[in-house]
Amino acid sequence: MRLRAGLLVAGMAAAIVSVLGTPASAQAAAWTYIGVYTSKHNCVDAGQMWVREGWNAYECSGSGTYWELWVR
């Protein structure tokens, strides 16, 4: 559980750093990679959290064991 929380925090920090260096016009159109989740349920939960934090949309892509979270 601590490892998963640590990975989530690291992913959030990386996304914030990458977004701060991106112009606002590019942020609106570009998808930002957040991380990989082991179930679609976990990916959707994290995506909804990102939307609550101010992002416009999220997308979980993948199947089976690995799901990638993308936000914009």
trRosetta pair geometry for C-beta under 8 A, 3 or more apart (Angstrom, degrees):
i j d omega theta_ij theta_ji phi_ij phi_ji
1 4 5.8 -53 -149 35 32 110
1 5 6.4 29 154 -15 65 107
2 5 5.7 -56 -147 40 33 111
2 6 6.1 36 153 -21 66 107
3 6 5.6 -56 -148 37 30 113
3 7 6.3 30 154 -19 65 105
4 7 5.7 -53 -148 36 31 110
4 8 6.4 33 152 -20 63 105
5 8 5.6 -52 -149 35 32 114
5 9 6.4 31 154 -17 65 105
6 9 5.8 -54 -147 37 32 109
6 10 6.2 31 154 -18 65 107
7 10 5.6 -54 -144 39 32 111
7 11 6.2 34 155 -21 65 106
7 35 6.5 132 155 -160 101 155
8 11 5.7 -55 -148 36 29 112
8 12 6.4 29 154 -19 63 106
8 35 7.3 -132 -104 38 49 159
8 46 6.8 -140 -129 -119 112 122
9 12 5.7 -53 -147 36 31 112
9 13 6.3 32 154 -19 65 106
10 13 5.7 -54 -147 36 31 111
10 14 6.3 31 154 -19 65 106
11 14 5.8 -54 -146 36 31 110
11 15 6.3 30 155 -18 64 107
11 34 5.0 67 166 177 122 71
11 35 4.0 -59 -110 -40 148 127
12 15 5.8 -57 -149 37 30 111
12 16 6.3 30 154 -20 65 107
12 34 7.5 18 -77 -149 51 101
13 16 5.8 -55 -147 35 31 111
13 17 6.4 29 155 -17 65 106
14 17 5.9 -55 -148 37 30 110
14 18 6.3 25 156 -16 65 108
15 18 5.8 -57 -145 39 30 107
15 19 6.1 27 157 -19 66 110
15 32 5.3 99 -143 147 99 132
15 33 7.8 -149 -94 82 97 45
15 34 5.7 -7 -65 -107 138 74
15 71 7.2 42 -156 49 145 123
16 19 5.9 -58 -145 38 28 109
16 20 6.4 34 157 -27 63 104
17 20 6.0 -51 -149 26 29 113
17 21 7.2 14 159 -6 59 106
18 21 6.5 -68 -161 40 32 102
18 22 6.7 28 148 -24 66 116
18 32 6.3 153 94 -141 128 117
19 22 5.5 -63 -148 32 39 114
19 27 6.1 66 -151 -115 93 118
19 32 6.4 -25 -69 -92 99 157
22 26 5.0 -115 178 86 101 119
22 27 5.3 125 111 -66 118 86
22 30 6.9 -106 -171 51 149 147
23 26 4.8 86 63 10 83 104
23 27 7.1 -144 97 -13 42 88
24 27 5.5 -51 -148 28 36 117
24 28 6.9 40 157 -26 64 99
25 28 6.2 -49 -158 23 33 112
25 29 7.4 4 156 4 61 107
26 29 6.4 -74 -155 48 37 95
26 30 5.2 17 163 -13 78 127
27 30 6.2 -63 -120 43 23 101
27 72 7.5 155 168 -164 58 73
28 56 7.5 56 -141 -11 63 151
28 72 7.3 66 -178 166 25 103
29 72 7.3 -55 147 -164 10 135
30 72 6.3 176 89 -123 40 107
31 59 7.1 -38 -136 33 133 123
31 70 4.4 12 177 175 119 121
31 71 7.0 143 -157 71 69 25
31 72 4.9 -66 -100 -60 55 110
32 70 6.7 150 70 -160 39 67
32 71 5.4 -28 60 67 94 79
32 72 6.5 145 7 -86 81 56
33 68 6.9 -40 -143 -179 94 113
33 69 7.7 111 -164 84 51 58
33 70 5.8 -34 -98 -103 50 79
34 46 6.9 175 124 141 148 127
34 50 6.9 -101 -85 -71 153 149
34 68 7.9 143 53 178 74 67
34 69 4.1 -42 59 95 119 106
34 70 6.7 -169 4 -91 89 25
34 71 5.9 59 -43 -2 120 104
35 46 7.8 -71 58 151 107 163
35 68 7.4 -159 110 -144 25 61
35 69 5.8 7 54 41 62 107
36 62 7.8 94 -139 -63 85 162
36 66 5.3 -23 -166 -160 115 100
36 67 6.9 137 -160 70 60 42
36 68 5.6 -33 -98 -94 69 65
36 69 7.7 -166 -84 7 21 80
37 40 7.7 124 97 -94 120 18
37 42 4.2 -167 -174 97 129 110
37 43 4.1 -170 48 -66 143 80
37 46 6.5 -169 -68 11 140 138
37 60 7.5 -47 43 -136 126 114
37 66 7.5 132 69 -157 41 50
37 67 4.7 -31 65 67 92 98
37 68 7.8 171 18 -85 76 17
37 69 6.3 60 -12 -32 113 108
38 42 6.3 40 51 33 68 147
38 65 6.5 -36 -151 -178 69 65
38 66 7.0 -34 -111 -97 43 49
38 67 7.5 -39 49 20 4 91
39 42 4.8 95 61 6 86 100
39 43 7.0 -150 96 -4 47 88
39 67 6.8 -19 116 6 14 130
40 43 5.4 -56 -149 39 37 115
40 44 6.1 37 154 -20 70 105
40 60 5.9 117 -144 136 77 149
40 62 7.9 -166 -86 76 83 96
40 67 5.2 145 -92 -79 55 156
41 44 6.0 -55 -147 36 27 108
41 45 6.4 30 154 -20 62 106
42 45 5.6 -52 -148 35 32 114
42 46 6.4 28 156 -15 65 106
42 67 7.4 149 69 57 88 128
43 46 5.9 -59 -150 39 29 108
43 47 6.2 31 152 -21 65 109
43 60 3.9 103 133 -122 132 128
43 62 7.8 177 -72 41 164 120
43 67 4.0 -88 -46 117 150 133
43 68 7.6 51 -129 73 133 14
43 69 5.1 -170 -153 -72 88 97
44 47 5.5 -53 -143 37 32 114
44 48 6.3 33 157 -19 65 104
44 60 5.9 -64 -64 -25 66 148
45 48 6.0 -57 -151 35 27 109
45 49 6.6 30 150 -21 62 105
46 49 5.5 -52 -152 32 35 115
46 50 6.6 36 150 -20 66 101
46 58 7.9 -179 104 -164 70 156
46 69 5.5 -57 96 -99 123 163
47 50 5.7 -52 -152 33 35 111
47 51 6.6 34 151 -17 65 103
47 58 3.1 169 -160 123 105 155
47 59 7.3 158 -127 7 141 15
47 60 6.1 -102 -37 -48 143 96
47 69 5.6 -154 -69 -143 90 110
47 71 6.8 176 -135 -82 75 95
48 51 5.6 -50 -148 35 36 112
48 52 6.5 39 151 -19 65 102
48 58 7.2 -108 -50 31 36 146
49 52 5.7 -53 -151 35 33 112
49 53 6.5 31 150 -19 64 107
50 53 5.5 -58 -150 37 34 112
50 55 4.6 -8 149 27 93 137
50 58 5.5 113 66 -76 124 127
50 69 7.6 146 -10 164 145 126
50 71 4.7 -99 144 -98 151 149
51 54 7.9 -173 -175 41 28 15
51 55 5.5 -82 -95 71 43 85
51 56 7.5 -34 -125 124 83 10
51 57 7.0 26 -98 -109 109 20
51 58 5.9 -101 -46 -14 101 109
51 71 7.7 -155 -61 -134 66 113
55 58 6.7 75 106 -60 132 86
55 71 4.5 -15 179 176 160 122
55 72 6.6 125 -174 80 104 22
56 71 8.0 136 49 178 62 80
56 72 5.7 -39 56 103 105 73
57 71 6.9 167 89 -152 48 59
57 72 5.5 -3 57 56 91 88
58 69 6.4 -19 -169 -165 112 90
58 70 6.8 150 -160 83 60 50
58 71 4.8 -25 -102 -98 79 78
58 72 8.0 173 -85 18 38 62
59 69 7.6 148 78 -155 47 45
59 70 4.7 -16 60 63 95 101
59 71 7.8 180 19 -79 68 35
60 67 4.9 4 -175 177 104 117
60 68 7.1 154 -155 74 52 44
60 69 5.9 -20 -99 -97 73 65
60 70 7.9 -179 -79 23 27 74
61 67 7.1 150 73 -159 29 67
61 68 5.2 -22 63 59 84 98
61 70 6.7 16 4 2 109 117
62 66 5.1 -109 -168 106 146 67
62 67 4.2 -163 58 -110 129 45
62 68 5.3 127 -38 5 118 77
63 67 7.8 91 -48 -86 16 78
